[in-house]
Amino acid sequence: MAYTELMLDVHDSVATLTFNRPKARNALGGAMRDEFADAVTELSERAGKDISAVVLTGAGKAFCAGGDLRVLQEMSAKGPDAMRARMQESHVTLERWLDLPVPTIAAVNGAAAGAGFSLAIACDFAFAADNARFIMSFGRIGLVPDWGAMYLLPRLVGLQRAKDLVLTARELSAGDAREYGLVLEVLAGDELLGHAQNYAAKFANASPDAIGIAKRVMGSALETDRTTALAAEADAQAEANASDYHRDAVKRFLAKEPALFDWKN
């Protein structure tokens, strides 16, 4: 599929999805929001086939500056029902993104503000450039977090810190974001994308079944009671145990052949 405000590149099974409105600091407006939905659909269809991991980043000096204020102004004039419908559309895209059965990795190359912050933490892993900034900026314009942030952020940093970031709308440095557990590593800007792509490439020989199953079960772990969680774990292991990948991996191990998936390699 051709995109005008996104770039989707696939190399050696790693998909790099780039927000490409650098003059607008990659704000989610114009065609980009709709194209992001289309790209997530494409990725969901290709995941586990020719794509084993996805890197999300931004062109230019920003990761994503959040919502387009002109669009938000238009939605305000239309009334609450119009905004509710728009958010419900966004949530369909978000859930499809969260449910991708391959690892998703944010390479936060600059400001991640508002919905940009939300999308960064909607990834399974995040790396940040040393000049990256994270701002739950919604409060600065009298809005509340969206794109799943009020669900995801407390689970990552705890309720008190999440409230602090949301209610103050203050800025976090890349180092603070790492301390909070929002990113795994902070890197020099010129090393960021390559590092994220190399990390993603290590999943090339992993079991797509096991990764998809594990993501699905852990995605609901924090709101599931112990008995339900253990039942889900049992079902998940039964499903993974029946996969061709598992059977082949056991044969390789018993034959003293090297594993296909070894993170050290």
C-alpha positions in Angstrom: 0.0 0.0 0.0 1.3 3.5 -0.8 1.4 6.1 1.9 1.9 9.9 1.7 2.4 10.9 5.3 3.9 7.7 6.6 6.8 5.5 5.4 6.7 1.8 5.8 9.9 -0.1 5.0 10.5 -3.8 5.5 14.1 -5.1 5.6 15.0 -8.6 6.7 11.6 -9.1 8.4 11.9 -5.8 10.4 9.2 -3.3 9.5 10.1 0.4 10.2 7.0 2.6 10.3 7.8 6.3 10.3 5.5 9.2 10.9 6.4 11.5 8.1 5.0 15.0 8.7 8.2 16.6 9.9 7.1 20.2 9.2 4.1 19.6 11.6 6.3 17.7 14.0 4.5 14.5 13.0 1.2 15.7 14.5 -1.7 13.2 14.1 -3.6 15.2 11.5 -3.9 15.5 7.8 -3.8 12.1 6.1 -1.4 10.6 8.7 -4.0 9.5 11.2 -6.0 7.6 8.6 -2.8 6.2 7.0 -1.6 5.0 10.4 -4.9 3.0 10.8 -4.3 1.5 7.3 -0.7 0.7 8.1 -1.6 -1.1 11.3 -4.1 -3.2 9.3 -1.4 -4.0 6.8 1.1 -4.9 9.6 -1.5 -7.2 11.3 -2.0 -9.1 8.0 1.8 -9.5 7.5 2.9 -10.1 11.1 4.3 -13.6 11.5 4.7 -14.0 7.7 7.2 -11.6 6.3 7.4 -9.3 9.4 8.8 -10.5 12.7 9.0 -7.1 14.6 7.9 -3.4 14.0 9.9 -0.3 14.8 7.9 3.0 15.2 9.7 6.3 14.8 9.3 9.9 13.5 10.9 11.8 10.7 12.8 14.9 11.5 13.2 16.3 15.0 10.1 14.9 16.6 8.6 11.5 17.3 5.0 12.7 17.3 3.7 16.0 18.6 0.2 14.6 19.4 -3.1 15.8 18.0 -3.4 18.4 15.3 -4.9 21.5 17.1 -6.8 22.6 14.0 -8.6 19.3 13.9 -9.3 19.4 17.6 -10.8 22.9 17.1 -13.0 21.6 14.4 -14.1 18.6 16.6 -15.0 21.0 19.5 -17.3 23.0 17.2 -19.1 19.8 16.1 -19.9 18.7 19.7 -19.2 15.7 22.0 -20.7 13.0 19.8 -18.4 13.8 16.9 -15.3 13.6 19.2 -16.5 10.4 20.8 -16.9 8.8 17.4 -13.4 10.0 16.4 -11.9 8.5 19.6 -13.7 5.2 19.1 -12.2 5.0 15.6 -8.8 5.7 17.2 -9.3 2.9 19.7 -10.0 0.4 17.0 -6.6 1.2 15.6 -5.0 1.2 19.0 -6.3 -2.2 19.9 -5.2 -3.6 16.6 -1.7 -2.2 17.3 -1.6 -3.6 20.9 -2.8 -7.0 19.5 -0.1 -7.3 16.9 1.4 -10.8 17.4 5.0 -9.5 16.9 7.1 -7.2 19.1 6.7 -3.4 18.6 9.5 -1.1 19.4 9.3 2.7 19.7 12.4 4.7 18.7 11.6 8.0 20.3 13.8 10.5 18.3 12.5 13.8 19.8 9.4 15.1 21.4 6.7 12.6 22.2 3.8 14.8 23.3 0.1 14.1 23.9 -0.9 11.2 21.6 2.7 10.8 20.6 3.5 9.9 24.3 0.5 7.6 24.2 1.7 5.8 21.1 5.2 5.4 22.4 4.0 3.6 25.5 1.6 1.5 23.4 4.7 -0.2 22.1 6.1 -3.3 23.8 9.6 -1.7 24.2 10.9 1.8 23.8 14.3 3.4 23.2 14.9 7.1 23.4 17.4 9.6 22.0 19.2 11.6 24.6 17.3 14.7 23.5 13.9 13.0 23.6 11.1 14.6 25.7 7.9 13.0 27.0 5.0 15.3 27.7 1.4 14.3 28.6 0.5 17.7 27.2 -3.3 17.3 27.1 -3.9 19.3 30.3 -2.2 22.4 28.7 -5.1 22.7 26.3 -7.9 21.5 28.7 -8.1 17.9 27.5 -7.5 14.5 29.0 -5.1 11.7 27.7 -6.3 9.6 24.9 -5.0 6.8 22.6 -5.0 4.5 25.6 -2.8 6.5 27.9 -5.1 6.5 30.9 -5.1 2.7 30.7 -1.4 2.2 29.9 0.4 4.8 31.8 -0.6 3.8 35.4 0.4 0.2 34.5 3.9 1.3 33.5 4.7 3.9 36.2 2.2 3.4 39.0 -0.9 5.4 39.7 0.7 8.3 41.7 3.3 9.0 39.0 0.8 8.7 36.3 -1.4 11.3 38.0 1.6 13.5 38.4 2.4 13.4 34.7 -1.2 13.8 33.5 -2.4 16.5 36.0 0.8 18.6 35.8 1.4 18.1 32.0 5.1 18.5 32.9 7.9 17.4 30.7 10.1 14.4 31.3 13.6 14.1 29.9 14.8 10.9 28.3 16.8 10.1 31.5 13.7 10.6 33.7 11.7 8.5 31.3 14.2 5.7 31.7 14.1 6.1 35.5 10.3 5.8 35.4 10.5 2.6 33.3 9.0 4.2 30.2 12.1 3.4 28.1 14.6 0.6 28.2 17.7 2.6 27.1 18.7 6.2 26.2 21.1 6.5 23.2 22.8 9.2 21.2 20.4 10.4 18.5 22.5 9.0 15.6 22.6 5.6 17.2 18.9 5.3 18.1 17.2 3.9 15.0 19.9 1.5 14.2 19.9 0.2 17.8 16.1 -0.2 17.7 16.2 -2.0 14.4 19.0 -4.3 15.5 17.0 -5.1 18.6 14.0 -5.9 16.4 16.0 -8.0 14.1 16.9 -10.5 16.9 13.3 -11.7 16.9 13.6 -12.9 13.3 13.9 -16.6 14.3 11.6 -16.5 17.3 8.4 -18.5 17.4 5.6 -16.2 16.1 3.2 -18.4 17.9 4.9 -18.1 21.3 5.4 -14.3 21.0 1.8 -13.7 19.9 0.4 -15.9 22.6 2.6 -14.4 25.3 1.6 -10.9 24.3 -2.0 -11.8 24.3 -2.0 -13.3 27.8 0.3 -10.7 29.4 -1.8 -7.9 27.9 -4.6 -8.7 30.3 -2.4 -9.9 33.2 -2.9 -6.8 35.4 -6.6 -6.9 35.5 -7.0 -10.7 35.8 -7.4 -12.6 39.0 -4.9 -15.3 39.8 -7.2 -18.3 39.0 -8.2 -16.8 35.6 -4.5 -15.9 34.9 -3.3 -19.5 35.6 -6.1 -20.9 33.4 -5.1 -18.6 30.6 -1.4 -19.7 31.1 -2.4 -23.3 30.9 -4.4 -22.7 27.7 -1.5 -20.7 26.2 1.1 -23.3 27.0 -1.1 -26.0 25.4 -1.4 -23.9 22.3 2.3 -23.2 22.1 3.2 -26.8 22.8 1.2 -27.9 19.8 3.0 -25.6 17.4 5.3 -26.9 14.7 8.0 -24.4 15.9 8.1 -26.0 19.3 8.3 -29.5 17.9 11.2 -28.6 15.6 13.0 -26.7 18.4 12.8 -29.8 20.7 14.2 -32.0 17.9 17.0 -29.5 17.3 17.9 -29.5 21.0 17.8 -33.3 21.3 20.0 -33.6 18.2 22.4 -31.1 19.9 21.9 -28.6 17.0 22.0 -24.9 17.7 18.7 -23.2 18.5 17.1 -21.1 15.8 16.3 -18.4 18.4 19.2 -17.4 20.7 19.2 -13.8 21.9 23.0 -13.8 22.3 23.6 -14.4 18.6 
